[in-house]
Amino acid sequence: MTILKNAIFIFKAYAHSAIMLLLILFCLSCAEQPKVVEQEEWVALFNGANYDDWTPKFAGYKLGVNHNNRFVYKDSLLSVRYAKTDTFNGNFGHLYYKQKFSHYKLRATYRFVGEQMTNGPAWAFRNNGLMLHCQEPATLGLDQDFPISLEYQLLGGDGTHERTTANLCTPGTNVVMNDSLFTPHCVNSTSKTYHGDQWVTAEALVLGDSLVQHIMEKEVVLEFKSPTIGGGGISGYKESAYVEGKPLKEGYISIQAETHPIDFKNIEVLNLCGCMDEKAKNYKSYYVKADNTTCIYE
């Protein structure tokens, strides 16, 4: 009898353990499985061979004229160069990518090289910019110096003094910073100084007109929101393009020719706007703004 009782006890114990194990396995099978995150599809904005996807515009010259061949593709780099005989006379230049963006990440690796061109303004020493939310190039005035845009200012150090990069300048725009309207033309970031001809990688997160962040070495060094047209800081523009108070929710990307030579090793964009229908072939889980007109189902 004792043996039978022990056998029953052992059976119940094992049965209880088996039931508990089955319950655990059942719960695990019912738990929501994490979704696979797609690999981010960064797009290179220049191909290392030509600038067919870009359009130059210099103050005083028609759209499409690469004045004095200042924008150059060579050795897989996109560069700004000036001839020894080249003298600055106010003709700032910009090179515009063909496509508009609204919500995206931007990444660019650059270095300043050489000497500033003759008669270049002192503030333009080792100075360039990634111009974000630019107005459409076709709407630029013939003599317009800077596009209506948000300038992610790129600055190089002089070897001695502190000089931050990833600053903000606002040609023809205003922004909200720290919940207050910010109207001065430029403000410094909290980045460190990058001296010499070293390669530097700058990044930005742009979410329409809701948030823009300037990022260096994975740290946010400046951020703002609610950009609108206004504030001056540009000349030669067409009145039809300068709509005071209009929100800037999208635009073109351009780089500058501001009298100092510079090389770009790469300029890349991760579009955050696209198909957000999970049934579509081109759905991406990292999109933050839906454009389901781009969805592909076959």
Summary of the structure (lengths in Angstrom):
residues: 298
radius of gyration: 27.0
end to end distance: 71.3
largest distance: 112.0
contacts: 859
relative contact order: 0.20
helix: 14%
strand: 37%
